Structures are given as C-alpha cells and as structure tokens.
C-alpha cells in the first residue's frame, strides 16, 4: 500500500513513490505538512520520510520508528 494522493478533493486516489507490499508489516503513524515550506513528513515503522513536491516523491530522511513530529515556529 503506502501513501496515496488525491488532487480532486478525494474523488480519486493515486499511489506515490512511497509504497510497500501489503504483507510487509510497514505502516505510518503520522503525516505532517509544514505551513510555511510545504515540506511533508511521514513517520513510519522504518523511517522518517520527507517530500518536497506535494507528496509525489519521498526520500528517507532518517531511519527508525517515528510517532510524531512538529515544526519549529
């Protein structure tokens, strides 16, 4: 599965570059978007993932299990 993205208010959903096999046991605990930069973070069982293009592509920012993130004000 992975992270899906909608560009039409939820009518349709498409996969992003961050996908896992359904039986992999991987999952996500949070998604957090920066209100000033548009960077999106996704905390998962294996990594902290980062997107700088509205969630189209993702890169691993740090390994580990992540349950929360906040942006400095």
C-alpha positions as CSV (number, residue, x, y, z in Angstrom):
1,X,0.0,0.0,0.0
2,X,1.8,3.2,1.1
3,X,0.9,6.8,0.9
4,X,-1.8,7.7,-1.6
5,X,-2.5,11.2,-3.0
6,X,-5.7,12.9,-4.3
7,X,-5.7,16.0,-6.4
8,X,-9.5,16.2,-6.9
9,X,-10.8,16.5,-3.3
10,X,-10.8,12.8,-2.7
11,X,-12.8,11.6,-5.7
12,X,-9.8,9.5,-6.9
13,X,-6.6,8.4,-5.2
14,X,-3.2,7.5,-6.8
15,X,-0.1,5.9,-5.5
16,X,3.0,7.9,-4.8
17,X,6.7,6.8,-4.9
18,X,6.3,5.6,-1.2
19,X,4.7,2.2,-1.5
20,X,5.0,-1.1,0.4
21,X,3.8,-4.6,-0.2
22,X,0.6,-5.2,1.7
23,X,2.1,-8.1,3.7
24,X,5.3,-6.1,4.6
25,X,4.1,-5.0,8.0
26,X,5.1,-1.4,7.3
27,X,2.8,1.4,8.1
28,X,2.6,5.1,9.1
29,X,1.9,6.9,12.3
30,X,1.6,10.4,11.1
31,X,1.7,12.9,8.2
32,X,2.7,16.5,9.0
33,X,2.9,19.3,6.5
34,X,4.9,22.5,7.1
35,X,2.6,25.6,6.9
36,X,5.5,27.7,5.6
37,X,7.6,25.5,3.3
38,X,5.1,22.8,2.1
39,X,7.5,20.0,3.1
40,X,5.6,16.9,4.2
41,X,6.9,14.4,6.8
42,X,5.6,10.9,7.2
43,X,6.6,8.9,10.3
44,X,6.6,5.2,9.7
45,X,7.7,1.9,11.2
46,X,11.0,2.1,9.4
47,X,11.9,5.7,8.6
48,X,11.0,9.3,8.7
49,X,10.1,10.1,5.2
50,X,10.2,13.6,3.5
51,X,8.5,15.0,0.4
52,X,9.2,18.4,-1.1
53,X,6.9,18.1,-4.1
54,X,3.4,17.8,-2.6
55,X,3.8,14.1,-1.8
56,X,4.7,12.9,-5.4
57,X,8.1,11.6,-4.4
58,X,9.5,10.6,-1.0
59,X,13.0,10.2,0.4
60,X,14.1,8.6,3.7
61,X,15.3,11.5,6.0
62,X,16.2,9.3,9.0
63,X,15.9,5.6,9.9
64,X,14.0,4.4,12.9
65,X,10.4,4.3,14.1
66,X,8.6,7.7,14.3
67,X,5.3,8.5,16.0
68,X,5.3,12.4,15.9
69,X,7.0,15.5,14.5
70,X,6.4,19.2,15.0
71,X,7.7,22.2,13.1
72,X,9.6,24.9,14.9
73,X,7.8,28.2,14.9
